[in-house]
């Protein structure tokens, strides 16, 4: 009797795992974050590019897990989205640093008199 109950419980657990469903919005959230990162220029920022590559690998793993019914799919997809979001943040930081460097160069070029001598 115990063996039958165990097998029934195991069978139900295996069936539940085989039906991992992730809402389409979760997949779309990753796609959107990765697209924004690429549009901002993440491929030209080494740290951001590494994160974007990692996110793509995690997305592939999430897809494989989901197809196999593995409950790790949701966690891996969350990691992919987080890494894509981090790529966006790193790219924005690099752009801000670049703009700050340009502003600092203009200030140095203006010299002590305050008039800019370099035409942009």
Backbone as ProteinMPNN parsed JSONL, in Angstrom:
{"seq_chain_A": "XXXXXXXXXXXXXXXXXXXXXXXXXXXXXXXXXXXXXXXXXXXXXXXXXXXXXXXXXXXXXXXXXXXXXXXXXXXXXXXXXXXXXXXXXXXXXXXXXXXXXXXXXXXXXXXXXXXXXXXX", "coords_chain_A": {"N_chain_A": [[0.815, -1.191, 0.0], [1.917, 1.246, 0.825], [3.922, 1.554, -1.077], [2.407, 1.858, -3.387], [1.079, 4.267, -2.823], [3.281, 5.951, -2.67], [4.309, 5.775, -5.296], [2.145, 6.855, -6.683], [2.107, 9.472, -5.672], [4.645, 10.278, -6.474], [4.354, 10.085, -9.25], [2.405, 12.074, -9.686], [3.866, 14.299, -8.875], [5.918, 14.292, -10.768], [4.421, 14.725, -13.052], [3.483, 17.312, -12.517], [5.85, 18.773, -12.608], [6.474, 18.51, -15.269], [4.874, 20.292, -16.488], [5.679, 23.015, -16.575], [4.871, 26.283, -16.779], [5.49, 29.396, -18.078], [4.579, 32.71, -17.983], [3.921, 34.618, -20.948], [4.608, 37.312, -20.785], [6.854, 37.361, -19.172], [8.863, 36.274, -20.773], [8.863, 38.217, -22.722], [9.665, 40.459, -21.277], [12.386, 40.001, -20.857], [13.25, 40.033, -23.556], [12.687, 42.695, -24.242], [14.359, 44.171, -22.481], [16.882, 43.284, -23.354], [16.833, 44.21, -25.99], [16.713, 47.009, -25.588], [19.182, 47.4, -24.334], [20.958, 46.683, -26.427], [20.207, 48.645, -28.306], [21.034, 50.952, -27.0], [23.728, 50.687, -27.173], [25.167, 48.632, -25.97], [26.796, 46.638, -26.975], [29.15, 47.867, -27.503], [30.253, 48.436, -25.098], [32.341, 46.939, -22.981], [31.827, 45.598, -20.371], [29.026, 45.654, -20.291], [28.433, 44.26, -22.618], [29.383, 41.711, -21.945], [27.568, 41.045, -19.909], [25.205, 41.056, -21.373], [25.691, 38.98, -23.148], [25.849, 36.889, -21.284], [23.234, 36.983, -20.326], [21.857, 36.178, -22.62], [22.737, 33.535, -22.818], [21.642, 32.532, -20.444], [18.946, 32.874, -21.013], [18.643, 31.059, -23.112], [19.128, 28.704, -21.66], [16.958, 28.817, -19.892], [14.865, 28.477, -21.686], [15.414, 25.88, -22.595], [15.094, 24.486, -20.16], [12.38, 25.01, -19.654], [11.149, 23.696, -21.784], [11.808, 21.11, -21.106], [10.338, 20.798, -18.877], [11.396, 21.522, -16.473], [11.538, 23.017, -13.336], [13.397, 24.96, -12.839], [13.408, 26.752, -14.863], [11.987, 29.203, -14.58], [13.529, 30.575, -12.683], [15.967, 30.78, -14.031], [15.188, 32.334, -16.187], [14.524, 34.689, -14.856], [17.066, 35.416, -14.001], [18.243, 35.914, -16.493], [16.762, 38.131, -17.34], [17.475, 39.953, -15.325], [20.242, 40.214, -15.804], [20.181, 41.315, -18.365], [18.921, 43.731, -17.78], [20.931, 44.797, -16.171], [22.916, 45.123, -18.087], [21.771, 47.207, -19.532], [21.881, 49.246, -17.583], [24.678, 49.425, -17.17], [25.487, 50.285, -19.689], [24.204, 52.759, -19.876], [25.555, 54.037, -17.796], [28.157, 54.109, -18.854], [27.717, 55.789, -21.044], [26.997, 58.144, -19.698], [29.366, 58.655, -18.309], [31.024, 59.154, -20.476], [29.863, 61.502, -21.518], [30.326, 63.173, -19.335], [33.105, 63.281, -19.388], [33.515, 64.669, -21.766], [32.333, 67.125, -21.08], [34.052, 67.887, -18.992], [36.435, 68.188, -20.417], [35.756, 70.366, -21.988], [35.491, 72.316, -20.027], [38.12, 72.468, -19.109], [39.311, 73.384, -21.428], [38.198, 75.876, -21.593], [39.613, 77.334, -19.831], [41.102, 79.554, -17.323], [39.867, 82.019, -17.684], [37.262, 81.575, -18.42], [36.088, 81.629, -20.912], [35.301, 79.63, -23.631], [37.66, 78.173, -25.738], [37.745, 76.298, -27.678], [36.043, 75.184, -30.479], [33.078, 73.336, -30.624]], "CA_chain_A": [[0.0, 0.0, 0.0], [2.811, 2.398, 0.882], [4.598, 1.663, -2.368], [1.431, 2.391, -4.333], [0.874, 5.679, -2.495], [4.502, 6.65, -3.051], [4.36, 5.865, -6.751], [1.101, 7.786, -7.112], [2.581, 10.817, -5.335], [5.775, 10.565, -7.357], [3.803, 10.308, -10.591], [1.758, 13.391, -9.71], [4.942, 15.297, -8.811], [6.595, 14.315, -12.064], [3.51, 15.363, -14.0], [3.447, 18.743, -12.222], [7.096, 19.351, -13.091], [6.488, 18.493, -16.728], [3.983, 21.31, -17.017], [6.15, 24.341, -16.188], [4.353, 27.316, -17.671], [5.973, 30.735, -17.767], [3.768, 33.663, -18.745], [4.587, 35.233, -22.101], [5.182, 38.608, -20.419], [8.185, 37.15, -18.599], [9.791, 36.131, -21.896], [8.881, 39.513, -23.389], [10.44, 41.396, -20.448], [13.797, 39.787, -21.201], [13.467, 40.508, -24.929], [12.671, 44.165, -24.229], [15.575, 44.649, -21.82], [18.019, 43.001, -24.244], [16.737, 45.12, -27.134], [17.095, 48.348, -25.123], [20.635, 47.38, -24.117], [21.615, 46.727, -27.739], [19.933, 49.942, -28.923], [21.839, 51.968, -26.326], [25.126, 50.487, -27.528], [25.801, 47.698, -25.031], [27.812, 45.821, -27.645], [30.387, 48.651, -27.525], [30.695, 48.598, -23.708], [32.763, 45.567, -22.649], [31.105, 44.99, -19.243], [27.63, 45.492, -20.69], [28.385, 43.181, -23.615], [29.522, 40.443, -21.216], [26.295, 40.779, -19.235], [24.21, 40.754, -22.399], [26.0, 37.613, -23.594], [25.443, 35.992, -20.2], [21.768, 36.967, -20.33], [21.418, 35.346, -23.747], [22.984, 32.135, -22.431], [20.656, 32.18, -19.423], [17.658, 32.776, -21.694], [18.663, 29.76, -23.797], [18.974, 27.668, -20.637], [15.57, 28.884, -19.418], [14.026, 27.875, -22.728], [15.627, 24.424, -22.536], [14.464, 23.999, -18.935], [10.923, 25.067, -19.816], [10.766, 22.607, -22.691], [11.987, 19.84, -20.403], [9.462, 20.772, -17.714], [12.215, 21.742, -15.279], [11.085, 24.213, -12.638], [14.468, 25.968, -12.82], [13.212, 27.655, -15.997], [11.566, 30.528, -14.116], [14.676, 31.211, -12.032], [16.953, 31.111, -15.057], [14.64, 33.454, -16.952], [14.685, 35.88, -14.002], [18.487, 35.793, -14.076], [18.474, 36.496, -17.817], [16.186, 39.475, -17.343], [18.293, 40.793, -14.45], [21.5, 40.518, -16.481], [19.876, 42.24, -19.461], [18.714, 45.03, -17.133], [22.245, 45.281, -15.757], [23.574, 45.591, -19.312], [21.202, 48.537, -19.806], [22.436, 50.184, -16.598], [26.106, 49.615, -17.442], [25.604, 51.073, -20.914], [23.841, 54.138, -19.518], [26.657, 54.57, -17.002], [29.264, 54.407, -19.771], [27.337, 56.984, -21.807], [27.075, 59.29, -18.783], [30.796, 58.926, -18.085], [31.536, 59.746, -21.711], [29.381, 62.878, -21.554], [31.028, 63.904, -18.278], [34.475, 63.516, -19.854], [33.436, 65.743, -22.767], [32.086, 68.367, -20.342], [35.286, 68.233, -18.268], [37.397, 68.674, -21.414], [35.337, 71.722, -22.355], [35.827, 73.2, -18.917], [39.58, 72.668, -19.13], [39.616, 74.188, -22.608], [37.747, 77.242, -21.34], [40.693, 77.992, -19.11], [40.74, 80.329, -16.136], [39.047, 83.177, -18.037], [35.881, 81.166, -18.528], [35.62, 81.564, -22.303], [35.731, 78.41, -24.329], [38.502, 78.478, -26.869], [37.606, 75.216, -28.634], [34.718, 75.113, -31.101], [32.647, 71.926, -30.587]], "C_chain_A": [[0.86, 1.256, 0.0], [3.495, 2.626, -0.458], [3.661, 2.259, -3.409], [1.2, 3.875, -4.097], [2.099, 6.495, -2.91], [4.584, 6.842, -4.56], [3.312, 6.84, -7.29], [1.542, 9.22, -6.847], [3.739, 11.209, -6.243], [5.301, 10.876, -8.769], [3.138, 11.661, -10.707], [2.804, 14.493, -9.672], [5.667, 15.407, -10.132], [5.726, 14.985, -13.114], [3.477, 16.867, -13.784], [4.705, 19.425, -12.741], [7.121, 19.443, -14.613], [5.63, 19.595, -17.321], [4.388, 22.711, -16.552], [5.67, 25.341, -17.232], [4.866, 28.673, -17.197], [5.167, 31.705, -18.617], [4.583, 34.34, -19.85], [5.217, 36.569, -21.741], [6.582, 38.478, -19.843], [9.222, 37.014, -19.712], [9.953, 37.479, -22.592], [9.712, 40.527, -22.608], [11.932, 41.245, -20.724], [14.095, 40.362, -22.583], [13.563, 42.025, -24.971], [13.948, 44.723, -23.607], [16.802, 44.425, -22.709], [18.012, 43.934, -25.451], [17.171, 46.531, -26.744], [18.607, 48.424, -24.928], [21.376, 47.473, -25.449], [21.425, 48.087, -28.401], [20.763, 51.062, -28.299], [23.324, 51.846, -26.662], [25.871, 49.548, -26.605], [26.904, 46.871, -25.684], [29.149, 46.54, -27.728], [30.952, 48.908, -26.128], [31.046, 47.206, -23.191], [31.994, 44.912, -21.502], [29.646, 44.725, -19.599], [27.489, 44.359, -21.699], [28.497, 41.819, -22.938], [28.211, 40.068, -20.531], [25.209, 40.405, -20.228], [24.429, 39.347, -22.956], [25.567, 36.583, -22.549], [23.921, 35.867, -20.154], [21.234, 36.088, -21.459], [21.615, 33.866, -23.44], [21.953, 31.668, -21.408], [19.263, 32.03, -20.046], [17.557, 31.439, -22.43], [18.456, 28.615, -22.803], [17.535, 27.647, -20.112], [14.624, 28.228, -20.415], [14.164, 26.348, -22.719], [14.953, 23.824, -21.304], [12.938, 23.966, -19.078], [10.431, 23.94, -20.711], [10.836, 21.247, -22.011], [11.072, 19.733, -19.184], [10.196, 20.984, -16.407], [11.819, 23.067, -14.634], [12.167, 25.284, -12.514], [14.309, 26.995, -13.94], [12.875, 29.068, -15.535], [12.727, 31.278, -13.476], [15.708, 31.64, -13.071], [16.47, 32.279, -15.908], [14.758, 34.747, -16.157], [16.13, 36.355, -14.018], [18.805, 36.454, -15.413], [17.951, 37.92, -17.872], [17.028, 40.426, -16.486], [19.617, 41.166, -15.127], [21.289, 41.451, -17.671], [19.628, 43.643, -18.908], [20.039, 45.635, -16.675], [23.036, 45.783, -16.958], [23.067, 46.975, -19.695], [21.835, 49.563, -18.872], [23.917, 50.46, -16.851], [26.325, 50.458, -18.693], [25.262, 52.53, -20.633], [24.938, 54.794, -18.694], [27.827, 54.962, -17.901], [28.966, 55.652, -20.585], [27.427, 58.237, -20.94], [28.525, 59.661, -18.501], [31.422, 59.585, -19.3], [31.112, 61.215, -21.811], [30.076, 63.738, -20.504], [32.462, 64.218, -18.698], [34.505, 64.635, -20.879], [33.229, 67.08, -22.065], [33.333, 68.822, -19.593], [36.329, 68.769, -19.233], [37.04, 70.094, -21.845], [35.676, 72.716, -21.258], [37.324, 73.484, -18.877], [39.966, 73.57, -20.295], [39.213, 75.642, -22.408], [38.805, 78.028, -20.586], [40.182, 78.841, -17.955], [39.839, 81.531, -16.455], [37.582, 82.838, -18.226], [35.356, 81.122, -19.947], [36.192, 80.334, -22.975], [36.499, 78.796, -25.574], [38.381, 77.425, -27.986], [36.187, 75.217, -29.164], [34.29, 73.657, -31.139], [32.392, 71.354, -31.957]], "O_chain_A": [[0.58, 2.211, -0.724], [3.627, 3.763, -0.913], [4.082, 3.08, -4.224], [1.132, 4.656, -5.046], [1.966, 7.599, -3.438], [4.889, 7.933, -5.042], [3.573, 7.566, -8.248], [1.37, 10.09, -7.701], [3.804, 12.341, -6.723], [5.784, 11.812, -9.406], [3.288, 12.336, -11.726], [2.661, 15.509, -10.352], [5.996, 16.51, -10.569], [6.224, 15.723, -13.964], [3.447, 17.627, -14.751], [4.635, 20.54, -13.26], [7.726, 20.356, -15.174], [5.653, 19.812, -18.533], [3.529, 23.507, -16.175], [6.019, 25.252, -18.409], [4.685, 29.041, -16.036], [5.081, 31.543, -19.834], [5.777, 34.595, -19.695], [6.243, 36.94, -22.311], [7.407, 39.377, -20.003], [10.32, 37.563, -19.618], [11.056, 37.84, -23.003], [10.388, 41.364, -23.206], [12.656, 42.236, -20.815], [15.071, 41.091, -22.762], [14.423, 42.577, -25.658], [14.55, 45.649, -24.151], [17.667, 45.296, -22.798], [19.067, 44.398, -25.884], [17.912, 47.178, -27.483], [19.237, 49.408, -25.316], [22.317, 48.255, -25.582], [22.361, 48.627, -28.991], [21.151, 52.008, -28.984], [24.089, 52.79, -26.462], [27.09, 49.655, -26.469], [27.845, 46.451, -25.011], [30.174, 45.912, -27.992], [32.007, 49.525, -25.988], [30.156, 46.381, -22.983], [31.549, 43.773, -21.645], [29.097, 43.682, -19.244], [26.533, 43.586, -21.639], [27.793, 40.879, -23.308], [27.793, 38.911, -20.57], [24.384, 39.534, -19.952], [23.472, 38.615, -23.205], [24.997, 35.544, -22.882], [23.387, 34.774, -19.965], [20.271, 35.344, -21.272], [20.761, 33.041, -23.764], [21.45, 30.547, -21.492], [18.494, 31.156, -19.647], [16.526, 30.769, -22.381], [17.706, 27.676, -23.07], [16.963, 26.575, -19.911], [13.698, 27.513, -20.032], [13.177, 25.62, -22.819], [14.314, 22.775, -21.393], [12.291, 23.003, -18.669], [9.415, 23.306, -20.425], [10.039, 20.351, -22.294], [11.034, 18.691, -18.53], [9.672, 20.658, -15.341], [11.77, 24.104, -15.296], [11.868, 26.411, -12.118], [15.012, 28.005, -13.954], [13.431, 30.034, -16.058], [12.893, 32.477, -13.698], [16.256, 32.739, -12.991], [17.271, 33.125, -16.308], [15.061, 35.796, -16.727], [16.391, 37.557, -14.046], [19.546, 37.436, -15.465], [18.62, 38.813, -18.391], [17.267, 41.569, -16.876], [20.061, 42.31, -15.031], [22.142, 42.294, -17.95], [20.071, 44.63, -19.495], [20.242, 46.845, -16.779], [23.756, 46.775, -16.849], [23.845, 47.822, -20.134], [22.274, 50.624, -19.315], [24.359, 51.605, -16.757], [27.257, 51.261, -18.742], [25.955, 53.434, -21.1], [25.223, 55.978, -18.872], [28.419, 56.027, -17.726], [29.849, 56.482, -20.8], [27.886, 59.28, -21.407], [28.873, 60.841, -18.46], [32.26, 60.477, -19.165], [31.926, 62.072, -22.154], [30.379, 64.903, -20.757], [32.976, 65.296, -18.4], [35.417, 65.463, -20.868], [33.877, 68.067, -22.414], [33.638, 70.014, -19.562], [37.042, 69.716, -18.9], [37.925, 70.927, -22.042], [36.102, 73.836, -21.54], [37.739, 74.617, -18.638], [40.845, 74.421, -20.163], [39.82, 76.541, -22.99], [38.876, 79.252, -20.698], [38.99, 78.847, -17.649], [39.122, 82.009, -15.575], [36.737, 83.733, -18.196], [34.257, 80.614, -20.166], [37.385, 80.044, -22.898], [36.057, 79.632, -26.363], [38.859, 77.639, -29.1], [35.232, 75.248, -28.389], [35.04, 72.812, -31.627], [32.026, 70.185, -32.08]]}, "name": "protein", "num_of_chains": 1, "seq": "XXXXXXXXXXXXXXXXXXXXXXXXXXXXXXXXXXXXXXXXXXXXXXXXXXXXXXXXXXXXXXXXXXXXXXXXXXXXXXXXXXXXXXXXXXXXXXXXXXXXXXXXXXXXXXXXXXXXXXXX"}
